[in-house]
């Protein structure tokens, strides 16, 4: 463990299972390093094990299956620089294992289904992202994964998605309202009647009213821009690529929207897009492209998913540096 942090910065990563949270966490480790970052999976706060959930018919998405009081107490303690004994939910056995000791760290990430559900926990979070995958894409991804890797039948995969849907819409989706950034993954607009879902339209919704957070923009801040990049500078096979930037209202708040529809054929050329974006929170020209190239094998690297995950990570790094600098300044004044 590194030296004790002056200020624990708390990051919330919310969304359904299988929507890209673990890829995003790997991208965050690239930015912060493993030493500085501790990740807590909120499944550890299940208060009903798998057998109890089956008997009661209460799903893991239902708040009744989770201990929010303990979650709040322990995350608050960590944020105050205290150690905790965190429960462990064992995904293989479906049971709760003996707790583990967690020490406070510079960056604490809470990820899972409910990071933004409880307002007490929410009030502790410094920066948050919600992964919002549309039904069409979610079904395509899950079918790909479960049929290819786990040998499930199409009907069973579909039935499982539909059985989770009511609880998902009731308890998980409403958390989008509270996220600083929402990453939406949608079917492409570039191919009529597309069923394959290989080409995606990805939107990054950035809150405009968050203190210290400067949304990234394309070309001209506050404008509305539809951009088809030059084919000679950005190699794109069919159906090409389109970018969009503008302002919108989301849950009654203004958000800046960036959108990428289509996929990159050559990741090195992302630099062409990067040079047209402002306020990316990069440390040097081309850092965004460099971070994408570092792990071109990560899912979504060739479309807006990877690009906006990297951008969200850079915004989180900027928030961390801002908050810790503020803390150091305060400490210096008190001395």
Helices and strands as residue ranges (DSSP letters): E 9-15, H 21-32, G 34-36, E 37-41, G 42-45, H 50-56, G 63-65, H 68-79, E 84-90, E 95-102, E 107-112, H 119-122, E 127-133, H 135-150, H 154-167, I 168-172, G 173-178, E 181-187, E 200-207, E 217-218, E 225-227, E 241-250, E 253-262, G 267-269, H 270-274, E 277-278, H 287-294, H 304-334
